[in-house]
Amino acid sequence: MVVMKMKFSFQKRVKLAQGLWLLSWCTTVASAITFTLGCILKMELRRRAEVMDSGNIHVVPNTLMIVGLASLGINYFASKICQDALDAERFPRWKNFLKPYFAASCFFTVLMLLAVIMSYAMKGSLESSLKVGLKNSIRFYKDTDTPGHCYQKQNIDYLQMEFQCCGNSDFRDWFEVQWISNRYLDFSSKEVKDRIKSNVDGRYLIDGVPFSCCNPSSPRPCIQYQLTNNSAHYNYDHQTEELNLYLRGCRETLVSYYTSLMSTIGTGVLSVFLLQGSVLVSLRFLQTAMEAVVGKENTEIETEGYLLEKGVKDTIMDLHQPGRCTVPHICLCSPPSSTLPPQLTSIASDQPVSDPFFSAARSTSSSIPTVTYPRTGSHPVL
């Protein structure tokens, strides 16, 4: 059964080719935007690579860049095909090209849809990546003289000031790590010795945070040390007072930022996907409508265009089993000679047979006289 069969007059074919040519160039521009969006997302993720643990989150921008480039080529060739569709003599040269072209186009169009789905479903993997990455970054905050971690402190400080956040989940994450290097600790001080001895791992832990956690909007001077000691500060209660620090964790802030960015990109790419699908459907109608004109003297006749020559199920089966007979009752495919009995094989090949019954039958049929008719050929006279 033909799917979505439509009739096209000569004027409709011309309008379809012209409109499709314009649509393909618009989609080409949209494909370039898709590639650009993938590059932007890639750069944004690389900017924060030091606070991310897994590289799987780069699948989305990589996919967007691939489908963007592929879509550029798809729509370029679509515009060329539309130009040649206006000339029945030039269109046949695309005949052998169109089948692999449609296969590749459908593959990359589906891949574009998967990129849209992944951009919306990426929040979970992004959050888990940031959770581990931020934890390690805070742990290496003090290692300013260690190769590979020299700029970790600078990156974390810039991150906390830019996104107005503090710690991984909140500012209390800084209480669990030693974020002050031993180079800047006075080990002759009793307080330092007591704090190191009181810790099982021998780390210098304090209830304080780096300066980058301070909120400049607070009217009170920043309190970044002894945050849980009420007596250390005048008119201060850490349990009831709103601290002059950023209370939101950096993981939550970054997840919100990237989720918003990818949702915007996903919406844009979804629009490109719809345009790309419209180009392929319209081009398929144009192809099937023009194939009926090829070889005809009158190229202005009305033709039929369709999306699929057979049903969806039969089309899928044909892709898996090329040459499959879809109508078994009228299929005239002959079985291989190896499956025939030896007597029938001998008759079909006009070779002598050893079976006397078949030999007699052959000799009897050959002795029957025949009469020749002008139109129907030779028939035995019974």
KEKE-3310 file (N, C-alpha, C; in steps of 0.2 Angstrom, whole numbers, plus 5000, padded with zeros to 4 digits):
npx = (5004:5003:5010:5004:5000:5000:4994:5003:5003:5011:5013:5012:5023:5034:5032:5034:5048:5054:5050:5055:5069:5071:5068:5078:5089:5087:5087:5100:5106:5101:5107:5120:5119:5116:5128:5136:5130:5133:5147:5148:5142:5151:5163:5159:5158:5171:5177:5174:5180:5189:5181:5173:5170:5168:5170:5159:5149:5152:5146:5134:5137:5147:5139:5130:5138:5143:5130:5127:5136:5134:5121:5123:5129:5119:5108:5114:5115:5102:5097:5103:5098:5085:5086:5089:5078:5069:5072:5069:5078:5090:5088:5088:5102:5103:5098:5105:5111:5102:5096:5106:5108:5096:5096:5107:5103:5092:5097:5106:5097:5089:5099:5100:5088:5090:5101:5094:5085:5095:5100:5090:5089:5101:5104:5105:5117:5126:5125:5130:5143:5148:5147:5157:5168:5168:5170:5183:5190:5189:5196:5209:5212:5221:5233:5243:5256:5258:5262:5250:5239:5241:5233:5221:5216:5214:5204:5193:5190:5187:5176:5167:5164:5159:5148:5141:5141:5145:5156:5153:5140:5135:5141:5147:5154:5167:5172:5176:5187:5205:5209:5219:5236:5250:5261:5258:5255:5258:5267:5272:5263:5251:5237:5237:5244:5235:5224:5228:5232:5220:5213:5210:5216:5227:5225:5222:5209:5196:5182:5179:5179:5185:5189:5181:5169:5162:5148:5146:5135:5131:5128:5136:5153:5163:5162:5172:5179:5178:5165:5155:5156:5149:5153:5164:5161:5153:5136:5130:5124:5125:5116:5103:5105:5106:5119:5133:5137:5138:5125:5121:5125:5139:5137:5123:5121:5128:5122:5110:5113:5119:5108:5098:5105:5106:5093:5089:5097:5092:5079:5081:5088:5078:5069:5077:5077:5064:5063:5072:5067:5055:5061:5066:5055:5048:5057:5057:5044:5045:5055:5049:5038:5044:5051:5041:5041:5052:5059:5048:5040:5031:5033:5025:5015:5003:5008:5011:5015:5023:5026:5031:5033:5028:5019:5024:5028:5031:5041:5051:5054:5059:5071:5078:5078:5083:5076:5065:5050:5035:5022:5016:5007:5006:5019:5032:5044:5056:5060:5076:5085:5091:5082:5072:5064:5074:5069:5060:5070:5078:5069:5066:5079:5080:5086:5090:5080:5081:5070:5057:5043:5043:5050:5042:5031:5037:5040:5027:5021:5028:5025:5012:5002:5003:4995:4996:4992:4987:4990:4991:5000:5008:4998:4994:4984:4971)
npy = (4994:5011:5024:5040:5046:5058:5069:5078:5092:5100:5113:5112:5104:5113:5123:5116:5112:5125:5131:5121:5122:5135:5132:5123:5130:5139:5130:5126:5137:5136:5124:5127:5136:5126:5119:5129:5131:5119:5120:5131:5125:5115:5123:5130:5119:5114:5125:5123:5112:5108:5106:5095:5078:5067:5063:5060:5069:5077:5071:5076:5090:5086:5077:5087:5095:5086:5082:5095:5098:5088:5090:5102:5098:5089:5098:5106:5097:5095:5107:5107:5096:5101:5111:5104:5097:5105:5103:5090:5083:5084:5079:5064:5060:5060:5049:5036:5042:5046:5036:5031:5044:5048:5038:5041:5054:5052:5045:5054:5064:5057:5055:5069:5071:5062:5069:5081:5075:5070:5082:5086:5076:5076:5080:5072:5065:5076:5082:5072:5071:5084:5084:5075:5081:5094:5091:5085:5096:5106:5099:5100:5113:5119:5116:5124:5124:5112:5103:5102:5106:5119:5130:5128:5134:5147:5145:5140:5150:5161:5154:5153:5167:5171:5164:5166:5157:5144:5132:5114:5107:5116:5130:5123:5113:5116:5115:5102:5099:5102:5117:5127:5129:5120:5127:5140:5139:5141:5131:5131:5137:5134:5133:5128:5116:5109:5108:5100:5088:5084:5079:5064:5061:5070:5083:5100:5107:5119:5130:5138:5148:5151:5168:5170:5166:5176:5187:5201:5209:5210:5220:5219:5217:5204:5188:5175:5166:5155:5152:5145:5149:5158:5167:5172:5183:5199:5201:5190:5175:5160:5150:5156:5168:5176:5172:5181:5175:5167:5156:5146:5131:5127:5116:5115:5127:5127:5116:5121:5132:5125:5117:5125:5131:5120:5117:5128:5126:5114:5116:5125:5116:5107:5114:5115:5102:5099:5107:5100:5088:5092:5096:5083:5075:5083:5083:5069:5068:5076:5069:5056:5061:5066:5055:5049:5057:5056:5051:5053:5061:5072:5082:5089:5083:5076:5069:5057:5058:5051:5045:5033:5018:5006:4999:5004:4993:4983:4990:4991:4978:4975:4982:4974:4962:4962:4961:4953:4944:4952:4949:4934:4925:4929:4929:4925:4918:4906:4891:4885:4874:4863:4859:4853:4837:4824:4819:4830:4840:4835:4836:4849:4854:4848:4835:4818:4806:4793:4786:4776:4780:4794:4795:4789:4798:4810:4806:4803:4816:4823:4817:4822:4830:4847:4863:4879:4895:4912:4922:4916:4907:4890:4876:4860:4848:4840)
npz = (5000:4995:5004:5009:4996:4983:4970:4957:4948:4933:4937:4951:4954:4950:4959:4971:4970:4969:4981:4990:4987:4993:5006:5009:5009:5020:5030:5030:5035:5048:5051:5052:5063:5073:5073:5079:5091:5097:5098:5107:5119:5121:5124:5135:5144:5144:5150:5164:5167:5177:5188:5185:5184:5175:5157:5150:5148:5137:5126:5121:5116:5106:5098:5093:5085:5076:5069:5065:5055:5046:5042:5035:5023:5019:5016:5007:4996:4994:4989:4977:4970:4969:4960:4948:4947:4940:4927:4917:4910:4916:4929:4930:4932:4946:4950:4955:4966:4975:4984:4993:4998:5005:5015:5023:5026:5034:5044:5051:5054:5063:5073:5076:5083:5094:5100:5104:5114:5123:5128:5136:5145:5152:5165:5176:5175:5174:5186:5195:5190:5193:5207:5211:5205:5210:5224:5224:5219:5229:5239:5234:5235:5242:5237:5230:5226:5220:5206:5193:5201:5203:5199:5205:5216:5212:5202:5209:5217:5208:5202:5213:5216:5203:5201:5213:5224:5237:5242:5239:5242:5251:5262:5272:5268:5267:5280:5281:5275:5274:5269:5270:5266:5272:5272:5276:5290:5307:5315:5328:5335:5348:5346:5333:5334:5343:5335:5325:5331:5336:5326:5317:5305:5305:5300:5297:5302:5301:5306:5295:5280:5263:5256:5245:5247:5253:5254:5245:5246:5259:5274:5285:5290:5282:5290:5291:5298:5312:5312:5318:5332:5343:5353:5348:5340:5340:5345:5338:5331:5325:5322:5320:5314:5298:5288:5281:5270:5254:5252:5244:5237:5225:5216:5215:5209:5197:5190:5188:5180:5168:5165:5161:5150:5141:5139:5132:5121:5116:5113:5102:5093:5091:5083:5072:5069:5065:5054:5046:5044:5037:5025:5020:5018:5009:4998:4995:4990:4979:4972:4969:4961:4950:4945:4937:4926:4919:4904:4897:4883:4884:4897:4905:4911:4922:4937:4950:4967:4981:4998:5003:4994:4998:5012:5029:5037:5027:5020:5029:5031:5018:5019:5027:5021:5006:4990:4993:4991:4991:4988:4989:4982:4969:4965:4954:4957:4953:4960:4965:4954:4961:4970:4964:4959:4951:4939:4935:4934:4923:4912:4912:4908:4896:4894:4892:4900:4913:4918:4913:4912:4911:4900:4890:4891:4886:4873:4868:4869:4860:4848:4844:4833:4828:4826:4818:4824:4819:4829:4842:4842:4842:4845:4852:4843:4849)
capx = (5000:5007:5009:5004:5000:4997:4995:5006:5003:5017:5014:5014:5030:5038:5032:5037:5055:5056:5049:5060:5075:5072:5068:5084:5095:5085:5089:5107:5108:5099:5112:5126:5118:5117:5135:5138:5127:5137:5154:5147:5141:5158:5168:5156:5159:5178:5179:5173:5182:5192:5176:5169:5174:5167:5170:5153:5144:5153:5143:5129:5140:5150:5134:5127:5143:5142:5124:5127:5140:5131:5115:5125:5130:5112:5104:5117:5113:5095:5096:5106:5093:5079:5087:5089:5071:5066:5074:5068:5084:5096:5086:5090:5108:5103:5095:5109:5113:5096:5095:5111:5107:5090:5098:5112:5100:5087:5102:5108:5091:5087:5104:5099:5083:5093:5104:5089:5083:5100:5101:5085:5090:5108:5104:5107:5124:5129:5125:5135:5150:5149:5147:5163:5173:5169:5173:5191:5193:5190:5201:5215:5212:5227:5239:5245:5263:5259:5260:5243:5234:5243:5228:5215:5213:5211:5198:5188:5188:5183:5169:5162:5163:5155:5141:5139:5140:5150:5156:5149:5132:5134:5148:5149:5159:5174:5174:5178:5194:5210:5210:5225:5242:5254:5266:5255:5253:5263:5267:5274:5257:5247:5231:5238:5246:5229:5219:5231:5232:5213:5211:5213:5221:5232:5223:5221:5202:5193:5175:5180:5178:5189:5186:5177:5162:5159:5143:5147:5129:5129:5130:5140:5159:5162:5164:5174:5182:5175:5158:5150:5158:5145:5156:5170:5159:5148:5129:5131:5121:5126:5110:5098:5107:5108:5126:5135:5141:5134:5122:5119:5131:5141:5134:5116:5121:5131:5117:5104:5115:5120:5102:5095:5108:5105:5086:5088:5100:5088:5073:5083:5089:5072:5066:5081:5075:5057:5064:5076:5062:5051:5065:5067:5048:5046:5061:5054:5038:5048:5058:5044:5034:5049:5053:5036:5041:5058:5058:5042:5040:5028:5036:5021:5009:5001:5011:5009:5021:5022:5032:5033:5030:5024:5018:5030:5031:5035:5047:5057:5056:5063:5078:5082:5079:5082:5073:5060:5043:5030:5015:5018:5002:5008:5026:5034:5050:5056:5064:5082:5085:5093:5076:5067:5066:5079:5065:5058:5076:5080:5064:5067:5085:5079:5091:5087:5079:5081:5064:5053:5037:5044:5053:5036:5027:5040:5039:5020:5019:5032:5022:5006:5003:5001:4992:4998:4987:4991:4991:4992:5006:5007:4995:4993:4978:4969)
capy = (5000:5017:5029:5047:5047:5064:5071:5084:5094:5103:5119:5110:5102:5118:5127:5112:5113:5132:5131:5117:5125:5140:5129:5119:5135:5141:5124:5126:5142:5133:5119:5131:5138:5120:5118:5134:5129:5113:5123:5135:5121:5112:5128:5131:5113:5114:5130:5121:5105:5106:5104:5090:5072:5063:5066:5058:5075:5080:5068:5081:5095:5082:5075:5093:5097:5081:5083:5101:5098:5083:5094:5107:5094:5086:5103:5108:5093:5095:5113:5106:5092:5105:5115:5100:5094:5109:5101:5083:5080:5084:5075:5057:5059:5059:5042:5032:5045:5047:5031:5032:5051:5047:5034:5045:5059:5049:5043:5060:5067:5054:5057:5075:5070:5060:5075:5085:5071:5069:5088:5087:5071:5076:5083:5067:5064:5082:5083:5067:5073:5090:5082:5072:5085:5099:5088:5085:5103:5109:5095:5102:5120:5122:5113:5129:5123:5106:5103:5100:5109:5126:5135:5125:5139:5153:5143:5139:5157:5164:5151:5155:5174:5172:5161:5168:5151:5142:5124:5109:5107:5123:5132:5118:5108:5119:5113:5095:5099:5107:5122:5131:5125:5119:5133:5146:5137:5141:5124:5133:5139:5129:5131:5124:5109:5106:5106:5094:5082:5082:5076:5058:5061:5075:5088:5107:5109:5125:5131:5144:5147:5156:5174:5170:5164:5181:5190:5208:5213:5210:5226:5217:5214:5197:5183:5169:5162:5154:5153:5141:5151:5164:5171:5175:5189:5203:5201:5185:5168:5156:5146:5160:5174:5175:5173:5186:5171:5164:5150:5141:5127:5128:5111:5117:5133:5125:5112:5125:5135:5121:5114:5131:5132:5115:5117:5133:5123:5108:5119:5127:5111:5104:5117:5113:5095:5099:5110:5095:5083:5094:5095:5076:5073:5087:5080:5063:5069:5079:5063:5051:5064:5068:5049:5047:5061:5054:5047:5055:5066:5077:5083:5093:5079:5076:5063:5055:5057:5047:5045:5026:5014:5001:5001:5005:4986:4980:4994:4989:4971:4975:4984:4969:4957:4965:4956:4949:4944:4954:4946:4927:4922:4930:4929:4920:4916:4899:4888:4883:4867:4858:4857:4849:4830:4823:4818:4836:4843:4833:4838:4856:4855:4844:4830:4811:4803:4786:4784:4774:4783:4800:4794:4788:4804:4815:4804:4804:4823:4825:4814:4825:4835:4854:4868:4886:4900:4918:4926:4913:4902:4883:4872:4853:4846:4834)
capz = (5000:4995:5009:5007:4988:4981:4963:4956:4941:4932:4941:4958:4954:4949:4965:4976:4969:4971:4989:4994:4987:4998:5013:5011:5011:5027:5035:5030:5040:5054:5053:5054:5070:5077:5074:5083:5098:5100:5100:5113:5124:5122:5127:5142:5148:5145:5155:5170:5167:5183:5193:5183:5185:5169:5151:5146:5147:5131:5121:5118:5111:5101:5093:5090:5080:5070:5065:5062:5049:5042:5040:5030:5017:5017:5013:5001:4990:4993:4985:4970:4967:4968:4954:4943:4946:4936:4921:4916:4907:4921:4935:4930:4935:4953:4952:4959:4972:4980:4989:4999:5001:5009:5020:5027:5029:5039:5050:5054:5057:5069:5077:5079:5088:5100:5103:5108:5120:5128:5131:5141:5150:5154:5171:5181:5174:5175:5193:5198:5188:5197:5214:5212:5203:5215:5230:5223:5218:5236:5242:5231:5235:5246:5234:5225:5224:5218:5199:5191:5205:5204:5198:5208:5221:5208:5198:5214:5220:5202:5202:5219:5215:5197:5202:5219:5228:5241:5243:5235:5243:5255:5264:5277:5265:5269:5287:5281:5272:5275:5263:5271:5265:5278:5271:5280:5296:5312:5319:5335:5339:5352:5343:5327:5336:5346:5330:5321:5335:5338:5320:5316:5299:5306:5296:5301:5300:5305:5304:5291:5272:5259:5256:5239:5249:5256:5250:5246:5247:5266:5277:5290:5287:5281:5295:5287:5302:5318:5310:5323:5338:5344:5357:5344:5336:5344:5342:5333:5333:5319:5321:5319:5309:5291:5287:5276:5265:5249:5256:5239:5234:5218:5212:5213:5204:5190:5187:5186:5174:5162:5163:5157:5144:5137:5137:5127:5115:5114:5109:5095:5089:5090:5078:5066:5067:5061:5047:5042:5042:5031:5019:5018:5016:5003:4993:4993:4986:4973:4968:4966:4956:4944:4942:4932:4920:4916:4898:4893:4879:4887:4904:4909:4912:4930:4940:4957:4972:4987:5003:5003:4989:5001:5019:5033:5038:5021:5018:5034:5029:5012:5021:5030:5016:4999:4985:4996:4987:4996:4986:4988:4978:4962:4964:4950:4958:4952:4965:4962:4951:4965:4974:4960:4958:4945:4933:4932:4932:4917:4907:4911:4904:4889:4894:4892:4907:4914:4920:4907:4912:4909:4893:4886:4891:4882:4866:4866:4867:4854:4842:4843:4828:4830:4821:4819:4823:4817:4835:4848:4841:4841:4850:4850:4841:4853)
cpx = (5004:5005:5009:5005:4997:4999:4998:5006:5010:5018:5016:5021:5035:5038:5035:5045:5057:5056:5054:5067:5076:5072:5075:5090:5093:5088:5096:5110:5107:5104:5119:5125:5118:5124:5138:5136:5131:5144:5153:5146:5148:5163:5165:5158:5167:5180:5178:5175:5186:5187:5171:5173:5173:5167:5163:5148:5146:5150:5138:5132:5144:5145:5131:5132:5143:5136:5124:5130:5137:5125:5117:5126:5123:5108:5107:5115:5106:5093:5098:5101:5087:5080:5087:5082:5067:5067:5074:5074:5090:5094:5088:5097:5109:5100:5098:5111:5108:5095:5100:5110:5102:5092:5102:5108:5095:5092:5104:5102:5089:5092:5103:5093:5086:5097:5100:5087:5088:5101:5096:5086:5097:5109:5107:5115:5129:5130:5130:5142:5152:5150:5154:5169:5174:5172:5181:5194:5194:5195:5208:5216:5218:5234:5242:5252:5264:5257:5254:5238:5236:5238:5221:5212:5210:5205:5192:5186:5184:5176:5164:5160:5158:5148:5138:5137:5146:5150:5153:5142:5131:5141:5151:5154:5166:5176:5177:5184:5199:5212:5215:5231:5246:5260:5264:5253:5259:5263:5269:5268:5253:5241:5232:5239:5239:5225:5221:5230:5225:5210:5214:5218:5226:5231:5221:5214:5199:5186:5176:5179:5183:5185:5181:5170:5158:5154:5144:5141:5127:5132:5135:5147:5159:5165:5165:5177:5178:5167:5153:5152:5154:5149:5162:5168:5153:5141:5129:5128:5121:5120:5104:5099:5108:5115:5127:5139:5136:5131:5121:5126:5132:5138:5127:5116:5123:5126:5112:5107:5116:5113:5098:5098:5107:5098:5085:5091:5095:5082:5075:5085:5083:5068:5070:5079:5069:5059:5068:5071:5057:5055:5065:5060:5047:5051:5059:5048:5040:5051:5054:5040:5038:5051:5048:5037:5047:5057:5052:5043:5037:5029:5031:5014:5008:5004:5009:5016:5019:5028:5035:5030:5026:5023:5024:5033:5034:5041:5053:5059:5061:5070:5082:5083:5078:5080:5068:5053:5038:5023:5016:5014:5004:5015:5028:5041:5051:5061:5071:5081:5087:5087:5071:5069:5070:5075:5063:5064:5078:5075:5065:5074:5085:5085:5087:5086:5079:5075:5059:5047:5038:5047:5047:5032:5030:5039:5032:5018:5022:5029:5015:5006:5000:4999:4994:4993:4991:4993:4993:4998:5004:5004:4994:4986:4976:4963)
cpy = (5006:5022:5036:5049:5054:5065:5077:5086:5097:5109:5118:5108:5108:5122:5123:5113:5119:5133:5127:5119:5131:5137:5126:5124:5138:5136:5124:5131:5139:5128:5122:5134:5132:5118:5123:5133:5124:5116:5127:5131:5117:5117:5129:5125:5113:5120:5128:5114:5103:5104:5099:5084:5068:5067:5064:5064:5078:5076:5072:5086:5091:5080:5081:5095:5093:5082:5090:5101:5093:5086:5099:5103:5091:5092:5106:5104:5093:5101:5111:5101:5096:5109:5110:5097:5098:5107:5093:5079:5079:5080:5068:5056:5058:5053:5038:5035:5046:5042:5031:5039:5051:5043:5037:5051:5057:5047:5049:5064:5064:5055:5064:5075:5067:5065:5079:5081:5071:5076:5089:5082:5071:5078:5079:5066:5070:5083:5078:5069:5079:5088:5079:5077:5091:5097:5087:5092:5106:5105:5098:5109:5123:5120:5118:5128:5116:5106:5099:5103:5116:5131:5133:5131:5145:5151:5143:5146:5161:5161:5153:5162:5175:5170:5162:5161:5149:5135:5120:5109:5114:5124:5128:5113:5110:5117:5106:5094:5104:5111:5127:5127:5125:5125:5139:5144:5138:5135:5125:5135:5133:5128:5127:5117:5106:5104:5100:5088:5080:5079:5069:5057:5066:5081:5094:5109:5114:5126:5138:5143:5152:5163:5175:5168:5170:5185:5198:5212:5213:5216:5225:5215:5207:5193:5177:5164:5161:5155:5150:5144:5158:5169:5175:5182:5192:5202:5196:5178:5164:5152:5150:5166:5172:5177:5178:5182:5169:5157:5145:5137:5128:5122:5113:5122:5131:5120:5116:5129:5131:5118:5119:5132:5127:5114:5122:5130:5118:5111:5122:5122:5107:5107:5116:5106:5095:5102:5104:5090:5085:5094:5088:5074:5077:5084:5073:5063:5071:5073:5059:5054:5065:5061:5047:5051:5059:5049:5048:5061:5073:5078:5087:5089:5078:5069:5062:5055:5054:5047:5038:5022:5009:5003:5001:4998:4983:4984:4992:4982:4971:4978:4979:4963:4959:4959:4952:4949:4946:4951:4938:4923:4923:4931:4924:4918:4909:4896:4885:4875:4862:4856:4853:4841:4829:4822:4825:4840:4841:4835:4846:4858:4851:4839:4823:4809:4796:4782:4782:4778:4790:4800:4793:4794:4809:4813:4804:4811:4825:4823:4817:4830:4842:4858:4875:4891:4907:4922:4922:4908:4895:4880:4865:4852:4840:4831)
cpz = (5000:5000:5007:5000:4987:4973:4962:4949:4939:4936:4948:4958:4954:4956:4971:4975:4971:4979:4993:4993:4992:5005:5015:5012:5018:5032:5035:5035:5047:5056:5055:5062:5075:5078:5079:5090:5101:5102:5106:5119:5126:5125:5134:5147:5149:5150:5162:5171:5173:5188:5191:5183:5178:5163:5147:5144:5140:5125:5117:5114:5105:5095:5090:5084:5074:5066:5062:5055:5044:5038:5035:5024:5014:5013:5007:4995:4989:4988:4978:4966:4965:4961:4948:4942:4942:4928:4920:4913:4912:4927:4935:4933:4942:4955:4957:4966:4977:4985:4995:5002:5006:5016:5025:5030:5035:5045:5054:5057:5063:5075:5080:5084:5094:5104:5107:5114:5125:5131:5136:5147:5153:5161:5176:5181:5175:5182:5197:5196:5192:5204:5215:5210:5208:5222:5229:5222:5225:5240:5240:5231:5238:5242:5228:5223:5221:5210:5197:5195:5206:5204:5201:5212:5217:5205:5203:5216:5214:5202:5207:5218:5209:5198:5209:5223:5232:5243:5238:5236:5247:5258:5269:5274:5266:5276:5287:5278:5274:5269:5264:5270:5271:5278:5275:5287:5301:5316:5326:5339:5342:5349:5337:5329:5339:5340:5326:5325:5336:5332:5319:5310:5299:5301:5300:5298:5305:5302:5301:5284:5269:5258:5250:5241:5252:5251:5251:5247:5255:5269:5282:5287:5287:5287:5291:5292:5309:5317:5315:5330:5339:5348:5354:5341:5341:5340:5336:5335:5326:5317:5318:5314:5302:5289:5281:5271:5259:5252:5251:5237:5227:5214:5210:5208:5197:5187:5184:5180:5168:5160:5159:5150:5139:5135:5132:5120:5112:5111:5102:5091:5087:5084:5071:5064:5063:5054:5043:5040:5037:5025:5016:5015:5009:4997:4991:4989:4979:4969:4965:4961:4950:4941:4936:4926:4916:4910:4894:4889:4881:4895:4908:4911:4920:4932:4947:4961:4978:4992:5003:4998:4992:5008:5023:5035:5033:5019:5023:5033:5023:5014:5024:5026:5009:4994:4987:4992:4992:4994:4984:4983:4971:4960:4960:4950:4957:4957:4961:4959:4956:4970:4970:4960:4952:4939:4930:4930:4925:4911:4906:4907:4898:4889:4894:4899:4907:4916:4914:4906:4909:4902:4888:4886:4886:4874:4863:4864:4861:4847:4840:4838:4830:4824:4823:4818:4822:4823:4841:4848:4840:4846:4848:4848:4845:4850)
residu = (MET:VAL:VAL:MET:LYS:MET:LYS:PHE:SER:PHE:GLN:LYS:ARG:VAL:LYS:LEU:ALA:GLN:GLY:LEU:TRP:LEU:LEU:SER:TRP:CYS:THR:THR:VAL:ALA:SER:ALA:ILE:THR:PHE:THR:LEU:GLY:CYS:ILE:LEU:LYS:MET:GLU:LEU:ARG:ARG:ARG:ALA:GLU:VAL:MET:ASP:SER:GLY:ASN:ILE:HIS:VAL:VAL:PRO:ASN:THR:LEU:MET:ILE:VAL:GLY:LEU:ALA:SER:LEU:GLY:ILE:ASN:TYR:PHE:ALA:SER:LYS:ILE:CYS:GLN:ASP:ALA:LEU:ASP:ALA:GLU:ARG:PHE:PRO:ARG:TRP:LYS:ASN:PHE:LEU:LYS:PRO:TYR:PHE:ALA:ALA:SER:CYS:PHE:PHE:THR:VAL:LEU:MET:LEU:LEU:ALA:VAL:ILE:MET:SER:TYR:ALA:MET:LYS:GLY:SER:LEU:GLU:SER:SER:LEU:LYS:VAL:GLY:LEU:LYS:ASN:SER:ILE:ARG:PHE:TYR:LYS:ASP:THR:ASP:THR:PRO:GLY:HIS:CYS:TYR:GLN:LYS:GLN:ASN:ILE:ASP:TYR:LEU:GLN:MET:GLU:PHE:GLN:CYS:CYS:GLY:ASN:SER:ASP:PHE:ARG:ASP:TRP:PHE:GLU:VAL:GLN:TRP:ILE:SER:ASN:ARG:TYR:LEU:ASP:PHE:SER:SER:LYS:GLU:VAL:LYS:ASP:ARG:ILE:LYS:SER:ASN:VAL:ASP:GLY:ARG:TYR:LEU:ILE:ASP:GLY:VAL:PRO:PHE:SER:CYS:CYS:ASN:PRO:SER:SER:PRO:ARG:PRO:CYS:ILE:GLN:TYR:GLN:LEU:THR:ASN:ASN:SER:ALA:HIS:TYR:ASN:TYR:ASP:HIS:GLN:THR:GLU:GLU:LEU:ASN:LEU:TYR:LEU:ARG:GLY:CYS:ARG:GLU:THR:LEU:VAL:SER:TYR:TYR:THR:SER:LEU:MET:SER:THR:ILE:GLY:THR:GLY:VAL:LEU:SER:VAL:PHE:LEU:LEU:GLN:GLY:SER:VAL:LEU:VAL:SER:LEU:ARG:PHE:LEU:GLN:THR:ALA:MET:GLU:ALA:VAL:VAL:GLY:LYS:GLU:ASN:THR:GLU:ILE:GLU:THR:GLU:GLY:TYR:LEU:LEU:GLU:LYS:GLY:VAL:LYS:ASP:THR:ILE:MET:ASP:LEU:HIS:GLN:PRO:GLY:ARG:CYS:THR:VAL:PRO:HIS:ILE:CYS:LEU:CYS:SER:PRO:PRO:SER:SER:THR:LEU:PRO:PRO:GLN:LEU:THR:SER:ILE:ALA:SER:ASP:GLN:PRO:VAL:SER:ASP:PRO:PHE:PHE:SER:ALA:ALA:ARG:SER:THR:SER:SER:SER:ILE:PRO:THR:VAL:THR:TYR:PRO:ARG:THR:GLY:SER:HIS:PRO:VAL:LEU)
# end
